[in-house]
Amino acid sequence: MAEPRPQQKEVLGYEGGTMGVAAVPGSGKTWTLTRLAARLVAEADLEARQEVLVVTLVNSSVDNFSSRIDQLVEQKGMLPDVGYRVCTLHTLAHEIVRARPDLAGLSEDFHVVDDRQSSDILRDVAESWYQSNQSKITGYLTGDISDYKRKEVLSEKLPRQVRRVAQNAIKHAKSSGLSPEALRGYLQDRGAEMPLAEMAQSIYQGYQQALNVQSAVDYDDLIRHALQVLQADEKLLSRLQHQWPYVLEDEAQDSSRIQQQILQRLAGSQANWVRVGDPNQAIYESFTTADPNLLREFVGKAGQSPELAQSGRSQPSIIKLANRTIWWSQEKHPNEEVRGALTGPLIRTTSEGDPQPNPPDRPGRIAFVSGEFTEEEETRKVAAALGPWLEANPEKTCAMLVPVRGMGVDAASRLEEQGIPYTDSLLKTTSQTREAAQRIERVVEYLAKPTSPARLARCYVQWRSSQVEANGSRNKRFSEDESFSADGSFSEGKSKVEAAKAEIRETSRLVSQIGRPEEYIWPQGRSWLSEVEAGLTNEQLSRLEAFREKVRYWLELSGLPIGQLIMALGRDFFSDPDRLALVQKFSGLLRRASNYNPEWGLPRLSDELEVIAENERRFEGVGSGEADFDPEDHKGEVTISTMHGAKGLEWDRVHMMGVNDYHFPAAVAGDKFLPEKWFYRDGLNLQAETLAQIDALTGGDPYQEGEATTEARQEYARERIRLFYVCVTRAREELMITTNIGRFEDNRPALIFEEMRKIYDEHIAE
């Protein structure tokens, strides 16, 4: 798109002040925001070290924004990666807290635990609480559970529920700035029995103590501590406000109140703050701290509020269906409390001569298909339609969007059986980031202190592991049913994995016992290797000689700028494009850190790389799976994705599956709700009830059992309407929506399915 549309021009004309932009799907939000950032970099007369700050809450957007802005500023004859900063809010919070950890009550050496580590700690604390306090929660179980089922509930289901309830309660408390000690004080002052809040407080206390022992914080701590620091250190706040005179925020519909407060402080009194998002695409709200109403309120009060309402993504009939979904949710939904799910603006088709025109209008390319289908029959029906379509349209893209991951796994099996090409990469997660960063980090760590035998031994582990991968499995993981001996040949009785581990362990232990590494690396008359040669096999000796040559090469590289060093090491370890792309990201991160902190040497930069290796910088956008996924790379294949995972993507043909009253309840009589469990009495939603008890303790509305469950149902129904809208707007040319009767064969087509089908038949179809 070379020429901006009139509405985009209005956004691009921004000079300062507050601006709130509501952007419909396919309106070119990212295109517009990146150009605004580039224009400000070029024209806003920034001082040295001042930057336009672009903040996104979506990991996959970091690299996308950076690369686009780079291209634009280079076109203006300026240096890339200068004059702007793109990061996630968690990255921003991390750097703020690092600047003054003392103000957050943290030690200088605090570290961040990732989601996996946090989950492990919480699981242990919650299980310990449950073992000692089971009777405090069993009062919420329904009385009509059979003895057999009750045993299963008590041993398996209820412990998992306790952990999930506690997890959401801790997140909620931290977002409210509530410490476990403060919550305990509220409980003591209240006097009234609040068993769910008591459970949450106890687990919260144990969880936080476990973090404190490790000098650790989690991602939610980062946000609340960042606000603490900004509130306490006016000098730091003033410096950051000067460093970032313009704040641009993407995906603002997913922001929470505390996140909004951080950016509001950074924007300061000059309030050069642009917030862009679409409240209608807020699909991660249930039991999170995000609130799409915050963006709606901001847009209403901002000094400037242009809309990005034109979209060239979808054919007109699909746009009509999306707009009718907005109208129905506002005017006709039977539950009045749910009617605020979607708001304007309505999507408008592009004008004549637009560089990105809508596909031709073809109402017949939309289909609602219902019947008494099981999940398997629904999948078979969709697969049967896709096979011939792919053969006829090898240059087009298509997707199967499922409400839960399990359905996607089953769909992949069905497509494989029928020989239909597909990709399910959006269903998967990867540990490539951690592994790639750790491999390079070990070398940088050694180069920072080349006299350390222990660090040299860790280098050997990474070097030899990469050799085994390249030689034995061509960059694939070891297969447990393959085996090889220490010399690389295949043998029986010992797995390849175990043989490799044993050899690496033995030789690295030997290296760690070197008294003076220089007598091995650069022997002057006396050689450590010659002294131990008699006790080595030929293979070990050969490997240690090769490793020595490699270490010499690394030492020669150590004088390079950090970005070049990382890239050189990456090419030394990896050849596959995916991991080389990760290495490039690491290089950019450390180059930026070095630019900001010119006094940092290799030891401090090694620490930064270790942060990435431990996945603490997941929020930098590296290794986030969906970041590198482009449907255009999968033409002629079926992309299988969860509905939530499809956000931000688009395909020529989209199949929405499983649109029944279980996955898309309307909060009307007879609906079932995924977050609610059959074994709780009175249909209570314990997550909602727990948060309501905490809010009541801290000055909210008086607690009345059951009210929070009703409100949670309404919010869940609102979110599901938004999810339906998001999925509809993923389709460019063709859209098929199907439903099924579920695992227990008692589900019906969702109300939104039936109503949208009527509207389609009456107002859209030819």
Salt bridges, closest charged atoms under 4 A:
GLU3 OE2 - LYS9 NZ 3.49
GLU43 OE1 - ARG39 NH1 3.16
GLU47 OE1 - HIS242 NE2 3.06
ASP63 OD2 - LYS585 NZ 3.32
ASP81 OD2 - ARG591 NH2 3.08
ASP81 OD1 - ARG592 NH2 2.96
GLU95 OE2 - ARG85 NH2 2.82
ASP102 OD2 - ARG100 NH2 2.69
ASP114 OD2 - ARG434 NH2 2.73
ASP115 OD2 - ARG618 NH1 3.35
ASP120 OD2 - ARG116 NH1 3.67
ASP120 OD1 - ARG123 NH1 3.04
ASP124 OD1 - ARG123 NH2 3.76
GLU152 OE1 - LYS149 NZ 3.59
GLU152 OE2 - LYS157 NZ 3.91
ASP218 OD2 - LYS174 NZ 2.76
ASP220 OD2 - LYS171 NZ 3.15
ASP221 OD2 - LYS174 NZ 2.98
ASP221 OD1 - ARG224 NE 2.90
ASP233 OD2 - ARG100 NH1 2.72
GLU249 OE1 - ARG275 NE 2.61
ASP250 OD1 - LYS29 NZ 2.70
GLU251 OE2 - LYS29 NZ 3.48
GLU251 OE1 - LYS647 NZ 3.93
ASP254 OD2 - LYS647 NZ 3.15
ASP354 OD2 - ARG5 NE 2.77
GLU376 OE2 - ARG380 NH2 3.15
GLU376 OE2 - ARG414 NH2 2.79
GLU417 OE1 - ARG414 NH1 3.19
ASP424 OD1 - LYS428 NZ 3.38
GLU435 OE2 - ARG477 NH2 2.60
GLU441 OE1 - ARG442 NH1 3.17
GLU445 OE1 - ARG442 NH1 3.98
GLU445 OE1 - ARG458 NE 3.21
GLU469 OE1 - ARG439 NH1 3.47
GLU469 OE1 - ARG579 NH2 3.33
GLU482 OE1 - LYS496 NZ 3.65
GLU503 OE1 - ARG464 NE 2.86
GLU503 OE2 - ARG543 NH1 3.63
GLU518 OE2 - ARG516 NH2 2.85
GLU519 OE2 - ARG516 NE 3.28
GLU519 OE2 - ARG526 NH1 3.81
GLU531 OE2 - ARG526 NE 2.92
GLU549 OE2 - ARG552 NH1 2.89
ASP572 OD1 - LYS550 NZ 2.95
ASP576 OD1 - ARG579 NE 3.43
GLU608 OE2 - ARG604 NH1 3.20
GLU608 OE1 - ARG617 NH2 3.12
GLU620 OE2 - ARG617 NH1 3.15
ASP628 OD1 - LYS585 NZ 3.62
GLU632 OE1 - LYS635 NZ 3.52
GLU632 OE2 - ARG732 NH2 2.88
GLU637 OE1 - HIS634 ND1 2.92
GLU650 OE1 - ARG313 NE 2.97
GLU650 OE2 - ARG732 NH1 2.77
ASP652 OD1 - ARG732 NE 2.99
ASP661 OD2 - ARG748 NE 2.99
ASP671 OD1 - ARG748 NH2 3.92
GLU676 OE2 - ARG713 NE 2.63
ASP682 OD2 - ARG681 NH1 3.12
ASP695 OD1 - HIS172 NE2 2.77
GLU705 OE2 - ARG681 NH1 2.79
GLU715 OE1 - ARG718 NH2 2.94
GLU715 OE2 - ARG722 NH2 3.06
GLU719 OE2 - HIS644 NE2 3.83
GLU733 OE1 - LYS396 NZ 2.71
GLU734 OE2 - ARG365 NH1 3.20
GLU734 OE1 - ARG653 NH1 2.98
GLU754 OE1 - ARG757 NH2 2.65
GLU755 OE2 - LYS758 NZ 3.60
GLU762 OE1 - HIS763 NE2 3.72
